[in-house]
């Protein structure tokens, strides 16, 4: 029921009149009698199919980056950059600013040695910042100093697998289909994206390896993007609690991709978190020794705000033919209260000043992140036009490897969140964009459980699936 006649779109909640204006602007005529929400989801499905077809026309460049011969250390990477006339300044607690690289001068391309050195720096520090990039020009109705959309795409192809991984919707003002255009003005780009801590591409088995953010129009007021070093966050977790988290995986609510909560970074070797706080449909755990137990009193010192060091007794177990079919009969799922405590505490941990860096954008800034080393979110005010027009271009890069759970956990890399819950009653098992609603910030959402599967059948699953696809970012 929708008495206020408000509808969910990729740019936020809009009225029926605004939906009709959108349809007219893009020349879309919904089928006769189709509800407005269904029509919005159908429009996004069509746009994504068209974008995918357009994306297929771009030839894959392939990997070119080469790591320093002296080894994959930050020191070796800085030495390589010095031989190319670039220097580095650390950013506390997350990142490094690189001076002396002019991206526009080479039309967006970097040498393999520079690309490899930057990848190693990102693995260690989380991100690299390069300021003052681009030339003064006009593109998509904006005049200023920034890289063209094509230059940003060429830069992106210098990292990871050397190919763009563009799963997003395409805004009408985006310079090309591979640029995800974000803005606090919905007419200039998608708004209300990424307010919670997250890693990009968590709905894919091969999550994005690196992400390039480039400011096209910097706001004069609020509008920061915050970055959290996930290795530094792990360092603050007690060892026994960390041992438990290594046995846990997240199930993405948009497609069911399964990723480890804690992983060893493939370049730096540093243990790091990986989690999307707004797109997690379940947390699954393999109990130590195959059984759950309440924490012993002697383990009280190993209990952190994140969770207890021991798997609590009574967590819903996977059971029945679905659990056997999916190969998860040895696992348990977290409940509402478990996820509420963990997500809230993890969000607070990532906000810690020894973990988080808040970046205030200046014209020409380019930030490139290692998506396995840092999480990020939009700071308060980033979606408010009162802060001044903000336009940010994002490009996402294909990873060189899938981000699967450790083999010893024996958990499949994908689970069907659009099917009935395979766990006992009480388990959290959700699909679609759920948003950050933990710690008192809950919003209405659909929960699918073995006790309420009939509700799911009554809620237009085909439309929900289209909505999940449209909201991926």
C-alpha positions in Angstrom: 0.0 0.0 0.0 1.3 3.4 -0.9 -1.2 6.1 0.3 1.2 9.0 -0.3 1.8 7.8 -3.9 5.6 7.9 -3.5 7.8 5.6 -5.4 11.4 4.3 -5.2 13.8 5.1 -8.0 17.6 4.9 -8.4 17.7 8.7 -7.6 15.7 8.3 -4.4 12.0 8.5 -3.5 9.9 10.5 -6.1 6.3 11.4 -6.5 4.0 10.1 -9.2 4.2 13.5 -11.0 8.0 13.3 -10.9 7.9 9.8 -12.3 5.8 11.0 -15.2 8.2 13.9 -15.9 11.0 11.3 -16.0 9.1 9.1 -18.4 8.5 12.1 -20.7 12.1 13.3 -20.6 13.5 10.0 -21.8 10.6 9.2 -24.2 9.3 6.1 -22.3 5.7 5.0 -22.6 4.8 2.5 -19.9 2.4 -0.4 -21.0 -1.2 0.4 -20.4 -2.3 -0.2 -16.9 1.2 -0.9 -15.5 1.6 0.4 -11.9 4.0 3.3 -11.6 6.5 1.4 -9.5 6.6 -1.4 -12.0 7.1 1.0 -14.8 10.0 2.7 -13.1 11.7 -0.7 -12.7 11.0 -1.7 -16.3 12.5 1.6 -17.5 15.7 0.9 -15.5 15.8 -2.7 -16.9 15.6 -1.4 -20.4 18.3 1.3 -19.7 20.6 -1.3 -18.3 20.1 -3.7 -21.2 20.9 -0.9 -23.6 23.9 0.1 -21.6 25.2 -3.4 -21.5 24.9 -3.6 -25.3 26.8 -0.3 -25.7 29.5 -1.4 -23.2 30.2 -4.6 -25.3 31.4 -2.4 -28.1 34.4 -1.2 -26.0 37.4 -3.5 -26.7 39.0 -5.0 -23.6 42.5 -3.5 -23.1 43.8 -6.2 -20.8 46.2 -6.0 -17.9 49.3 -3.8 -18.4 50.4 -2.9 -14.9 53.8 -4.3 -13.8 54.8 -4.5 -10.1 58.2 -3.2 -9.0 61.1 -5.7 -9.5 62.2 -5.2 -5.9 58.9 -6.6 -4.6 55.3 -5.4 -3.8 56.2 -3.1 -1.0 55.2 0.6 -0.6 58.9 1.5 -0.4 59.7 -0.2 -3.7 56.6 1.5 -5.3 57.7 5.0 -4.1 61.2 4.4 -5.6 59.6 3.5 -9.0 57.6 6.7 -8.9 60.6 8.7 -8.1 62.3 7.5 -11.3 59.3 8.8 -13.2 59.4 12.2 -11.5 56.7 11.6 -8.9 56.8 11.9 -5.1 54.5 10.8 -2.3 53.0 12.3 0.8 51.2 10.1 3.3 47.6 10.9 4.3 46.7 9.8 7.9 45.3 7.4 8.5 44.4 6.3 5.0 45.9 7.1 1.7 48.9 8.7 0.0 49.0 11.8 -2.2 51.0 11.5 -5.4 52.6 14.6 -6.9 54.1 15.0 -10.4 51.7 12.9 -12.5 49.8 14.7 -15.3 47.0 12.3 -16.4 45.6 14.6 -19.1 49.1 15.1 -20.7 49.1 11.4 -21.7 45.4 11.4 -22.5 44.6 9.2 -19.6 47.2 6.5 -20.0 49.9 5.6 -17.6 53.1 3.5 -18.1 52.9 -0.1 -16.9 55.5 0.6 -14.2 53.6 3.6 -12.8 50.3 1.7 -12.8 51.9 -1.2 -11.0 53.6 1.1 -8.4 50.2 2.9 -7.8 48.5 -0.5 -7.3 51.1 -1.5 -4.7 50.7 1.9 -2.9 46.9 1.4 -2.9 47.2 -2.1 -1.5 49.3 -0.7 1.4 47.6 2.7 2.0 44.1 2.1 0.6 44.0 5.0 -1.9 46.0 7.4 -3.9 45.1 11.0 -4.4 46.2 13.1 -7.4 45.2 16.8 -7.4 44.8 19.3 -10.2 44.1 16.8 -12.9 42.6 17.6 -16.3 42.3 20.6 -18.6 39.8 23.4 -18.5 37.0 22.4 -20.9 33.2 21.9 -21.1 31.5 18.5 -21.0 27.9 17.6 -20.3 27.0 21.2 -19.6 29.8 21.7 -17.0 32.8 24.0 -17.5 35.9 23.6 -15.4 39.2 21.7 -14.9 38.6 18.0 -15.0 39.4 14.9 -17.1 37.1 14.0 -20.0 35.0 10.9 -19.5 37.1 9.0 -22.1 40.4 10.0 -20.3 39.0 8.7 -17.0 38.1 5.4 -18.7 41.6 5.1 -20.2 43.1 5.8 -16.7 40.8 3.1 -15.2 42.0 0.5 -17.7 45.5 0.9 -16.5 44.7 -1.1 -13.3 43.4 -4.5 -12.3 42.4 -6.7 -15.2 42.7 -3.8 -17.6 39.0 -3.7 -18.3 36.0 -1.7 -17.1 33.3 -3.5 -15.1 30.3 -1.2 -15.5 27.2 -2.6 -13.9 25.5 0.7 -13.0 22.7 2.7 -14.5 23.6 5.5 -17.0 22.5 9.0 -16.2 21.4 11.1 -19.2 24.2 13.6 -18.5 27.0 11.0 -18.1 29.7 11.5 -20.8 29.6 7.8 -21.7 28.0 4.6 -20.4 31.1 3.6 -18.3 30.9 6.7 -16.1 28.6 6.5 -13.1 27.6 10.1 -12.7 26.7 11.1 -9.1 25.3 14.5 -8.1 23.4 16.2 -5.3 21.2 17.5 -8.2 19.1 14.6 -9.6 19.0 16.4 -13.0 22.8 16.3 -13.2 23.5 12.8 -11.8 22.2 10.0 -9.5 21.7 11.2 -5.9 21.4 9.5 -2.5 24.0 6.9 -3.4 26.3 5.3 -0.8 25.4 6.8 2.6 26.5 3.7 4.5 30.0 2.1 4.6 30.4 -0.3 1.8 32.8 -1.8 -0.8 31.7 -1.4 -4.4 30.6 -4.4 -6.5 29.8 -6.6 -3.6 26.9 -8.1 -5.6 29.4 -9.6 -8.0 31.5 -12.7 -7.5 34.4 -10.8 -9.0 34.0 -7.6 -7.0 35.5 -4.4 -8.4 39.3 -4.5 -8.0 39.9 -0.8 -8.1 37.6 2.3 -8.4 38.4 5.7 -9.8 36.6 8.8 -8.4 37.0 12.1 -10.1 35.3 15.4 -9.1 33.8 17.3 -12.0 32.2 20.0 -9.8 33.3 20.4 -6.2 30.8 21.8 -3.7 31.7 24.9 -1.7 30.2 23.3 1.5 29.6 19.8 2.8 30.2 17.0 0.3 33.1 14.9 1.5 33.7 11.2 0.7 35.0 9.2 3.6 37.4 6.3 3.3 38.2 3.7 5.9 41.3 1.5 5.9 40.0 -2.0 6.4 43.4 -3.4 7.5 43.6 -0.8 10.3 40.1 -1.7 11.3 41.0 -5.4 11.7 44.0 -4.4 13.8 41.6 -3.1 16.4 39.7 -6.4 16.8 40.7 -8.8 19.6 42.4 -12.0 18.3 39.7 -14.4 19.4 36.9 -12.3 18.0 38.9 -12.1 14.7 39.2 -15.9 14.7 35.5 -16.2 14.8 34.9 -13.6 12.1 37.3 -15.5 9.8 34.6 -18.3 9.8 31.9 -15.9 8.7 30.7 -14.8 5.2 28.3 -12.2 4.0 25.6 -13.0 1.4 24.8 -10.1 -0.8 21.1 -9.2 -1.0 21.3 -8.3 -4.7 22.2 -11.6 -6.4 23.5 -13.7 -3.5 27.2 -13.4 -4.0 29.1 -14.8 -1.0 32.2 -13.0 0.3 34.4 -13.5 3.4 34.0 -11.0 6.2 37.7 -11.1 6.7 40.2 -11.8 4.0 43.9 -11.6 3.4 44.7 -8.9 0.8 46.2 -10.5 -2.4 49.0 -7.9 -2.7 49.8 -6.6 0.8 48.9 -9.9 2.6 47.2 -7.8 5.3 44.0 -9.0 6.8 41.1 -6.7 6.0 37.3 -6.6 6.3 35.0 -6.7 3.3 31.3 -5.9 3.7 28.5 -3.7 2.3 26.4 -2.4 5.2 23.5 -1.6 2.9 23.4 -4.7 0.7 23.9 -7.7 3.0 21.0 -10.2 3.0 22.6 -12.7 5.5 25.6 -13.5 7.6 26.5 -17.2 7.7 28.9 -18.8 10.1 30.7 -22.1 10.3 30.8 -22.9 14.1 34.2 -24.0 15.4 34.1 -27.7 15.8 30.7 -27.8 14.2 28.7 -26.7 17.3 27.6 -23.4 18.8 28.2 -22.5 22.4 27.7 -19.5 24.7 30.9 -17.6 25.5 32.8 -18.8 28.6 33.4 -16.3 31.4 37.2 -16.6 30.8 36.6 -15.2 27.3 35.0 -12.0 28.5 38.1 -10.0 27.7 37.9 -11.3 24.1 34.4 -9.9 23.6 34.3 -6.7 21.7 31.5 -4.4 20.6 31.6 -6.3 17.2 30.5 -9.7 18.6 31.5 -12.4 21.1 34.5 -14.6 20.6 32.4 -17.7 20.6 29.5 -18.6 18.4 26.3 -18.1 20.5 24.2 -21.1 21.2 20.9 -21.2 19.5 21.8 -19.5 16.2 19.4 -20.8 13.4 20.9 -23.8 11.7 20.6 -24.7 8.0 18.3 -27.7 7.7 16.1 -29.5 5.3 16.4 -30.3 1.6 17.3 -26.8 0.6 20.3 -26.7 3.0 21.4 -30.1 1.6 21.0 -29.0 -2.0 23.0 -25.8 -1.4 25.7 -27.5 0.6 25.4 -25.4 3.7 24.1 -27.9 6.2 27.2 -27.3 8.4 26.4 -23.6 8.9 24.3 -21.3 11.1 22.9 -17.8 10.3 22.9 -14.7 12.3 19.7 -13.3 13.8 18.4 -9.7 13.8 20.0 -8.9 17.1 23.4 -10.3 16.0 23.5 -8.3 12.8 22.1 -5.2 14.6 25.0 -5.2 17.1 27.7 -6.1 14.6 26.7 -3.7 11.8 26.3 -0.8 14.2 29.7 -1.5 15.9 31.5 -2.0 12.6 30.1 1.3 11.3 31.4 3.0 14.5 34.8 1.3 14.1 35.1 2.5 10.5 34.3 6.0 11.7 37.2 5.9 14.1 39.8 8.7 13.5 42.6 6.2 13.3 40.8 4.3 10.6 38.8 6.9 8.6 39.9 9.8 6.3 37.3 12.3 5.2 38.3 13.8 1.8 37.1 17.3 0.9 37.0 17.5 -2.8 38.8 20.2 -4.8 38.5 20.8 -8.5 40.6 18.4 -10.5 40.9 15.8 -7.7 41.3 12.1 -8.7 41.1 9.4 -6.0 41.8 5.8 -6.9 41.1 3.1 -4.3 41.9 -0.5 -3.9 38.4 -1.9 -3.3 39.7 -4.7 -1.1 41.7 -2.4 1.1 39.2 0.5 1.9 35.5 1.0 2.4 33.9 4.3 1.6 30.7 6.3 2.1 29.2 9.7 1.3 29.5 12.1 4.2 26.5 14.0 5.6 25.6 16.8 3.3 27.0 15.2 0.1 23.4 14.7 -1.2 22.2 18.2 -0.4 22.3 20.8 -3.1 22.5 23.6 -0.5 26.2 22.7 -0.2 26.7 23.8 -3.8 26.6 21.7 -6.9 28.5 18.4 -6.5 29.2 16.2 -9.5 31.4 13.1 -9.1 32.3 10.6 -11.8 33.0 7.0 -10.8 34.5 4.2 -13.0 34.9 0.7 -11.8 37.6 -1.8 -12.8 37.3 -5.6 -13.3 39.2 -7.6 -10.6 41.7 -10.2 -11.6 40.2 -12.8 -9.4 36.9 -13.8 -7.7 36.5 -12.8 -4.0 35.2 -16.2 -2.8 35.0 -17.6 0.7 38.0 -19.6 1.9 37.9 -23.2 0.6 38.1 -24.6 4.1 34.7 -23.1 5.0 33.0 -25.2 2.2 30.5 -22.5 1.4 29.4 -21.9 -2.2 30.3 -18.6 -3.9 26.6 -17.8 -4.6 23.4 -18.4 -2.6 19.8 -17.7 -3.8 18.4 -14.9 -1.5 15.3 -14.8 -3.8 14.4 -18.3 -2.6 12.9 -19.4 0.7 15.2 -19.2 3.7 17.2 -22.5 4.2 17.7 -21.8 7.9 15.6 -22.3 11.0 13.2 -19.5 12.0 14.8 -16.3 13.3 17.5 -16.1 10.6 18.0 -12.9 8.7 17.6 -13.7 4.9 16.8 -10.7 2.7 16.9 -9.7 -0.9 17.0 -6.3 -2.7 18.6 -3.1 -1.6 18.0 -3.2 2.2 19.9 0.0 3.1 21.6 0.7 6.4 19.0 0.4 9.2 20.9 -1.0 12.1 21.3 0.5 15.6 18.0 2.3 15.6 18.2 3.5 12.0 15.9 0.7 10.6 13.7 1.3 7.6 10.9 -0.7 6.2 12.1 -3.7 4.2 11.1 -7.2 3.3 12.4 -10.1 5.3 12.2 -13.6 3.9 12.2 -16.5 6.4 11.0 -20.0 6.7 8.2 -18.7 8.9 7.0 -16.0 6.4 7.7 -17.4 2.9 4.1 -16.8 1.9 4.7 -13.0 2.2 7.4 -13.2 -0.4 5.1 -15.0 -2.9 2.6 -12.1 -2.7 5.1 -9.3 -3.4 5.7 -9.4 -7.1 9.1 -11.2 -7.1 9.8 -10.3 -10.7 9.4 -6.6 -10.0 11.6 -7.0 -6.9 14.3 -8.6 -9.0 14.2 -5.7 -11.5 14.4 -3.2 -8.6 17.4 -5.0 -7.1 19.1 -4.9 -10.5 18.4 -1.2 -11.0 19.7 -0.2 -7.6 23.1 -2.0 -7.9 25.9 0.5 -7.5 
